[in-house]
Amino acid sequence: MSPKRDPRHKSIAVPRSRSQQPGVPPRRPTPSAPSYAGVASGNVADVSVPAVEDTSTPGSGFKGLGLFRWISSWQFLLLTMLVLLTGTLAFAVTSLFRIPNLPNCRAIFWPTASAAVRLQCAESYAAQGSVDFLLEAIELVEKLPEDHPLRAEIDAKVEDWANQILELADEQFHLGELETAIATARKIPAKTAAADQVEGKVRRWQRIWGEGAEIFDQAKEKLVEGNFKDAFGLSVRLLDVSNDYWSKTKYDELTKLIGLAREDSAKLGKVTRLMERATISSFKEALKLLGSIKPESVLYGKAKDMKKTIAKDMLQVAEEALARQQLSQAEEILAAIPRNEGLDLEIADFQVFTEAYRRAWSGDALGLDGAINRLQSIGRDRPLYDRAQKLIGQWRTEIKALAVLDEARQLAAPGNVNDLRAAILQAKQVDRDNPRWDEVSTQISQWENRVQTSEDQPILDIADQLAAVGTPQALRQAIQEASQISSGRALADAAQTRIDQWQSRIESIEDRPLLEQARQQAAAGDLAGAIATASRISPGRSLYGEVQNDLANWRDQEQNRILLREANNLAQSGNANDLASAISTANQVSSSSSQYQNALQQINRWSWDLLSLAESESRSSLAAAIRLADQIPSQAEAYSSAQGRIQTWQAEAAAAQAPNPSETVTPQDFSETNPAD
């Protein structure tokens, strides 16, 4: 690869190849063909034979007849074939001499090839316009020596081809192929002007790509949350992304996602709510919404399954309405079930269920017995027979539970502890899976609470008397006394509340001196000692949460002191790198720390010193000066001055690299130079 080109050096025209005639353009290979053969061999142009003019006159009959006989003879045919072959051969030879001398680039042995051939083949490769061919063209000509007479022309072409590669990479970036674009750009040879733009381009592409990806991901998150307004606002922001892939392709994709999400979310949400409402109007509307979901929708299968079960669901919901004693709602749902869905027998049986539920609503044994008698009219051949038998069994167990509970209440009537315990034992004969268990369980809990309160209240009273003394020893005795009340008993929560309060008082009495000592140490400047003292208060203690705030503050102050001390040590040498490190270290001091103002003063002082060193460095290296000044943080007083100097130095560096017209070489100066073959 040649050294980096001087942009002030203009390209120099190269003389034509001796084999190429003026005015005859070189043949270009077919763009899609990878072979690039310079010329097709063996092609011979067709040659037209002049027609023989008939010069005979009407009066020359015998002469014409003799001429006709001669033309029909074998001698004339042989002569004609000889003339045609000779003419064709002559035309082919002439055409071969006129074809430009374009080489077969894939068949050339390059170590012995001339520079003109290399350049000609490189141009042929580059004309294909692909990255691989452009790189191959650059590689082909860069193997020529630096002092070659064609070097200026080669350098100009290499720069042009490198720029074409960078443009192709930018096109890939806009097509949504970020990694491919980066890989393409980084294939540009290092010693070209285009290579200097690569990393800047890559950073720009990555920044733009990151912006688009972040907006797109945030919009998808908003869609998941159901926040369509914010998602739409984010989609509009994609239009401002400086990339066609994000501002067009991904914008269209996001717009479709938003539309589908709106429609599907609204339908599914509404269907779910309508099904939960379980009213006739909600069922009808739910069915209508499910029918609007098209076969191409991802929710079509779910909608189809829901349609198959919704009729049975309506019967189930109607029965649940009866169980809640909502007769009118149940009858309305029953009347709305389509009669052409094969549920006519179920509907007839449900009418019997309605009458049975109405009798059971009384809640007593007599009403339940009447409901059972009504359901027994449903025969074995009916579709709801099994459901009727299950309901009959349920109501019979409820009748038994009511009988047991009534007997238990009679036992508990006197109200003393022994009677209550006897009532509890009687009520516990009801099975837990009995529909009336909740009622029975509530009654049992009430009786147990009365028994436990009578037994545990004296213990809690003694504990309160002990805790009233207020000393740690008395509080521990109170805790021990209250701990006799086991969990799950009526007064267990009250006992545990007292135990927690008394334990907290003990820990506060024991740990308060440590906390006060730590605060005194911190006030005296002994942060390390304060941290060590306060850390003795272990997790779970009553003052642990309080001491954590102090510890966090003290540790932050101590860390900031260490940072500032390290920064001062670094800055003592006075060289540029140490000053930059010192500034970076001091910049880590928290803005909420008491050390922040001191750190800021040091940063200001070191920033001015660093800018001064950058001024000195600018006399020998503008790049080094810019690098030093760029390390001055934005909160420093010298920041504005540093930025101003950076702009000035960048302008000077750019001016130094601008082309110098006085060094331009004209084509006439090179006219006597012959390219080496």
N, C-alpha and C positions, 0 to 999 in steps of 0.2 A: 504493500500500500504506500502511496506517495505521501510525503509530509503534507500537513494542512495547507490548503491553497491560500495564496495571498489574494483577497478579494479585490485589491487594486490592480491586479495583473489581468488585463483583458485577453480574451481568446484570440488566437492567430489563425487565419485561414490556412487550410492545408491544401497543397496542389492536388489536382485530380490524379487518380491512378492512370498510368499510361495505357492501360487496357480499356479505359472507359472513354468513349467518344463524347465530345461536347454536344450538348443538345439531346443526347440519348439518356433518359433517366434510368438509373439502376433498377433492376427488377427486385420487387419486394416479395419475400416469402409469404405464403398464406398464413395469417395470424394464428389460426388454430393448429397449424402443423408444427410439430416439434423438431423436424429434420433440418430444414433450411438448406437444402441443396441449392447451389447457386444457379444451375441451369439444367433443364431437362435434356438429356442426351438422346440423339437419334431421331428427333422430330424433323420431318421434311415437309416443307410447304407444298401444297398442290400447285402444279403449273398448268395453266390452260393452253391448249394448242390452237393456234389461229386456224380459222375455217378457210378451206381452199375455195377461192373465188372462181366461179364458172365464167370464163371469158369467151366461151364459144358463141357463135352467131347462129341464127336460125338457118342460114344457108350452108353451113358446114356439116352436113349430116354424116358423111363418111368419117370425117375427122373426129366428130363426137363419139361415134361408135367405136373407133379405134382407141380413143382415150378411155372409154368405159371398160373396154376389155383389158387395157393395161392396169387400170386401177384394181380390177378384180383378180389380177395375177398375184402369185405368191411372192414375186420379186418386190412389188409395191408394199405388200404387207410387212415383209422383212425390213425394208427400208424405213417404214413408218415406226415400227417398234424400236429400231436402232436410234432414230431421232428422238423419240420420247424418253428412252433410257438415258441418252446423253444429256438431254436438257434437264431432266430431273436431278442427275448427279451434279451438274454444274450449279443448279440452284441451291442444292443442299450444301455444297462447299462454300458458296458465297454467303449463305445464311450463317454458317458456323463462324466465318471470319467476322461477321457483323455482330454476333452476340457478345455482350459485355463479359469481361473476364471475371465473373463472380465465383468465388471459391465455394466448395462444399465444406462448410465450417465444421461439421461433425466428423469429417474424414481427414482433417488437417493434422499433421504432426507438428505441434506448436513449438517445440524447441528450435525448429529450423524455419518457422514461419516469419515473414517480414512484418514490420510494424504496420504497414498499410493494410495487410491482410487481417491482422489482429483488430485494427480499428474498424475495418469494414465489417467483420463478423460481429464485433461488439455492437455496432450500430444496428445490425440485423437482429441481434438478440434483444436489444433495448426496444426496438420497434414493436415487439410483442406486447409490451405494456404490463407484464406481470412482474411480481416481486422477484421470483426466482430468476427470470431472464435478465432483469436489470442487475441483480447481484452478480450473475454470471458475466454480464458485459463488463461490469466494473473490475471483476477479478481478472478478466482476460487482458485488459489494457494496463492494469496496474503492475503487471510483471515486467513492463518495459523499464529500462533504467531511467534515473532521474534526469540525466543530462541528454536524453534523447531529443532530437529536433522537434518531434511531435508532442513533447510533454505538455506544452501550454494548451494545445488543442485537446489533449487527453484529459487534462485537469478540468477544463471547462465542461467537457462532456460528463465526466464523473460527478461533478457538482450538480449538473442538471439531472442526471439519473438518480442521484441521492435524494434530490428534492422530489422527484417523481415517486420514489419509494415512500417518502414521508407523507405525500399527498394520498397515496393508496392506503397507508395506515390510518390516516384521518377518515377516509371513506369507510374503512372497516369499523372504526369507532362509531360512526354515525349509523352503521347498519346493526349495531348492538353487539359487535364482536370485540369487546374490550381487550381480553387477553390476547386475541389474535393481533389486534392493532398494536399492542405494546410489544409483542414478540416481533412483529414486522418492523416497527420503528427501531428496535434495538439491533436489527441486522444491518443497519446502515453503517458503513465503514467509519471507524473512529476519526480518521484524519480528513473529515469533510466538514464544511460549514453547517450542513444539515444535521450532522451528529451533535453539534452543540445545542441544537433545539430539542433533541430527543427527550432528555430527562424533564425539561420544562413542559414539553407536550404531555409526557406521561403523567406528571403530577397534575396537570390541568385536567386530563382525561379522567384520572382517578377521582379528583375532587368533584368533577361534574357527575361522574357515574355514582359516586357516593351520595351526592345530593338527590339524584333521581331515585336510587334504591331506597334511601331513607324515607323520602316522601311516599314512595309506593308501599313500603312496608307499614308505615304509619297509617296510610289509608286503609290497608287490609285489616289492621288491628281495629280501626274505627268501625269497619264493617262488621267484624266479629262482635264488637260491643253494641252494634245497632245504632251507632252514631253516624247516620248517613250525611248529616249536614257537614260535619268536620271532614268526612271522607270526600265529599264533593269539593269542599274547599281545597283539600290537598290535591285532588285531581287537577284542579285549575292551576295549581302551582307547577304541575308537571309541564305545562305549556311554556313556562319560562326557563326550563332546563335547556341548556345549550347543547342539546344532543337530539338528533332526529328520532333515534330509537325510543328515548324516554318521552319526548314531547309529542310523538305521533303514535308509534306502535303501542307502547305501554300505556299511553293516555287512552287510546281506543279500548285497549283491553280492560283498563281500570273502569272506564265508563260502562262497559258491558257488565262487569262484575257488580258495579253499584246498582245498575238496573235490575239484574237478576236477583241480587240480594234484597233489594227493596220488595220486589214482587213476592219472592218465596217466603221471606221473613214475615211479611204482612199476612200472607195466606195461612201459613202454618200457625202463626201466633193467634190469628183469629179463630181458626178451626179448633185449636186447643182450648181456647177460652169458651167457645160455643159448646164444645163437648162437656166441659166442666159445669157449665150452667145447666145442662140436662133439661132444657125446656123444648116444647114442640117447635117453637120458632128457631131456636138455636140449632136443633137437629136439621131442620130443613135448610137453613142457611149454610150449615157445615157441609151438607151433601152437595149443595150448589157450588160451593167453593172448591171442593174436591173434584167435582166434575170439570171445573175450568182448567185444571192442571193437564197440560197436553202430554201426549205420549213421549215426546222428546225430552220432557223434564225429568230431572233426576228424582223427583218426588212422585212420579207417576205410579211406580210400584207400591209405594206406601199408601197412596190415595186409593188404589184399587183394592188393597187389603182392607182398608178402613170401610170402604163401601160394602164389602161382603159381611162385615160384622156389625154394621151400625144398626141394622134392624133388630138384631138380638140385643144389642146394647140398649136400645130404646125400651125393650121389654124389661131388661134388668133394672134400668133406671126407674121405670114405672113401679116395679116392685119395691125398690128402695124408697120411693116416694110414699108408698103405702106403709112401709115400716116406720116412716117419719110421720105417719098419720096425715099425709097430704093427698087426700082422696081426689080432689078436683084436678090436680096436676097429673096424677097417675091416669085418671080417665081421659084427659086430653091427649096425653102421649099415646095411650092405647088406641084412641080413635084415629090418630095420625099415622099409625103404622100402615104401610101399603098392604092391601089385601091380596096382591098378586105376587107376594114374595114367599108363598108357601108357609105362612104362619097363621093360617085361619084357625086351626085347632088350638094353637098356643094362645091365641087371642080369646077363644071361648073359655079355655081353662083359666085364663087370667081373670076373667069376670068372676069366677068362683073364688079365686084368691082375694079379690077385692072385698067380697062379702065376708070372708073369713078374717081378714085383717081388721075390718071395721068392728067385729066382735071382740077381737083380741086387744083392741085399744083400751078397753076398760082397765087392764093391768091386773085384775084380780083372777082368782082361780075359776070363778064362774064364767067370766068372759073368755078365758083361754079354753075352757072345756067346750063352749059353744063354737069357737073357731075350729077346734079339732073335728067336731061333728060335721061342720060344713065341708072341710077338705076331704073327709072320708068319702064324699060323693064322687070324687075323681077316680075312675077305674084304672086298672092296670094298662089298658090299651091307649090311654091318653098320653100326649107328649110331655106333660108336666107332672106325670104321676110320681116320678122319683123326687122331684122338687117338693111335691105335696107331702110325701112321706117324711122327707127330711124336716120339713117345717112342723109336721105333727109331732115328731120325736123331740124337736126343740121345745115346743110348747108344753109337752108332758114333763120334761125335766124342769121347766120353769115352775110348773105347778108343785112339784116335789120340793123345790128350793123354797118356795113361798111358805109351804107347810113347816119346814125346818126352821126358817127364820121367825115365824110366828111363835113357835114353841120357845126359841131362844129369848125372844123379847119378854115373854112371860117370866122366864127365869131371872132376867136382869132387872125386873121391876123394883125389887126392894132397894137396890143401889149400893149395897156393901161390897167389899172387895171379893169375898168368896162367891157371892151371887153373880158378880160380873164375870169372874173366871169360869163359872159353870155355863153361863150364857155363851161365852167365847167358844168353849169346847163344843157346845151344841151346834153353833153356827158353822164351825169349821167342817162339819160333815158334808156341806155342800161342795161339790167338785169345782175346781177352778175354771174348768172349761164350760161351766154352766152359764147360759146367757144372763142369769140373774146374779152372777158372782160379783159384779161391781157393786150392786146394791148390798149384798151380804158383806163384802169386804169393807165397805164404808162403815157399816154398823159395827163390825168387829174392831176396826181401827179406833173408833170412838170409845168402845168399852176398854180396849187396851190402854189408851191414853189416860183414861180415868184411873186405871189400876196403877200404871207406872208413875203417874204424878203423885198419887198417894204414897208410893214407896220412896221416891227419890227427892221429894221436896225437902225433907229434913236434912238430907246430906248437903244439898245446895245451900241451905240456910247456915249450917255450920261453917262451910267454906267461906261464905261472905263475911262472917264474923272474924275469921282468922285473917282474911285479906285486909280488913279495916285497919290493922296495926300499921301496914305500909312498909315494913322492913323486908329485905330480901328473904330472910329466914321465914317470916310469917307468910309471905307470898308463896314460898315453896310449899309450906304446909297446906295452904289453901288449895294449891294446884293438886297436891296429893289427895286431898279429901274429895275434890270435885271429880277427879279421875275415876272414882268408883262408879260413876254413872256411865255405863257402856253406850257405845254408839248404837243408834237405832231406837233408843228409848225416847219417851215423850220429852224429857228435859235434856236430852243429849246435846242439842244445838245450844241451849242456854248455858249448859255447863262448859261446852267447848269455847263459846264466846268469852266467858269469864277466864278460862285457862289461858287463852291467847292474850288477853289484856294483861293478866298478871305476869305472864312470861315476858311480855314486852317491857313492862315496868322493871322487872329484874335486870334484863339486859341493858336497859337505858341507864339504870343506876350503876351498873358495873362498867359500862363502856364510855360513859360521858367524860370521866377524867382523861381517858386516852385521847378523845377528840379535842378536848380543850388544850391538852398539852401539845398536840400536833399543830393546832392553830397558833399557839404561842410561838412554836419553833418557826413556823412559816412567816409570822410577822417579824421575827428577828432575822429573817433572811436565810435560815437553815432549811432550805426546801428538801434536801435529801433526808435530813432527820425527821422532818414533818411527814414525808411520805412513808418512811419506815415505821414511824409510830402509828399513823393512821391505818396502815396496812395490817396491823394486828387485830383490827376488828374484822372478824371472819364473815363470809357470806351467810345470810340467814338470820343474822342478828338484827335487832330492831333499829340500830343506828347505821346499819350497813348502807342503806340507800342514801342517807344524808351525807355520810363520809365520802361516797363516791364522787359527788360533785366537787368537793374540796380536793380530792386526789387528782381528778382530771385537770383541774386548774393548776395545781402545783406541778404536776408532771409536764404540762404544756410550758409553764414558765421555765422549768429546768431544761427542757429540750431546747427552748429558744436561746437560753444562755449558752448552751453547748454549741449551738449553730453559730452564734455571734462570735464566740471565742475562736472557733475553727476558722471563720471568715477572716478575723483579725490576723491570725497566724499566717494564713495564705497571703494576705495582702502585704505582709512585711517585706517580702522580697522586692516588690515594686515592678516586676516584669509583667508584660501584658497578659500572658496566660494565667498567671497567679491572680492578677487583678480580676480577670473575667471569672475565674473560679470563686474568688471571694465574693464577688457580686452575686453569683448564682447561689452560693451557700446562704448569704445573708437574706436573699430574697425568699428563702423558705421560712423565715420567721413569721408566725401568724400575725395577721393584722389586728387581732383582738388581744394580743399579748402586750404586757407592759414594756417589753423590750422592742416593740415595733418601731417606735420613733427613733430610738438609738440606732436600730438596724437601717432605717431609712436615711438617717444622716450619713452613716458610713457608705451606704450605696451611692448617695449623691457625690460624696467626696471621691470614691474610687471610680465612679463613672467619668467625672471630669479628668481624672488622671488617665484613664483608659482612652478617652477621646484625644488627649494631648499626645499619647503615644501613637495613636492612629494618624494624627497630623504629621508626626515625624516620619512614620512609616510610608505615608503617601508620596514622599519625595523619591522613594525607591521602588515601591510596589503599590499601585492603586488597589489591586485585588486584596492584598493583605490589610491595607488600611480599611477597606470596606468591611472585611471580615471582622476586624476588631471593633469597629464602631457599631456593627450590627448586634453586638452582644450587650449593648447598653439597654437595660429594661425600660419599659414604657413609663414606669412611675418615677424614674430618675429625672432630676432637673436638667441633666445634659441630654435627655432623649431627643428633644426637638432639634437642638444643635447638631446632634449626631446624624439625625435623619437628613437634615439639610446638607451636611457635608457628604453623606453617602450619595445623594442625588448629584451633587457637583462632581464627585469622583467618577460616578458612573457615566456622566456626560463626557468627562475628559477621556475616559477609557474608550468610549464609543467613537469619539472624534479621532483618537489615535489609530483606530482600526479602519477609518474611512479610506476609500481609494484615493490615490494621489495622481491627478491627471498628468503630471510631469513624467511619471514613470511608465506611461502607456506605450506599448510597442505597436507600431503600425504594421499592416501587412506588407508594405514596401520594404521595411527593414528586414523582412524575412524572405523576400522574394528570391534571393539567391541561394537559399538553403534547400537542398534536395533531401527528401525523406529516404531513409535507409531501407533497403529491401532485406 
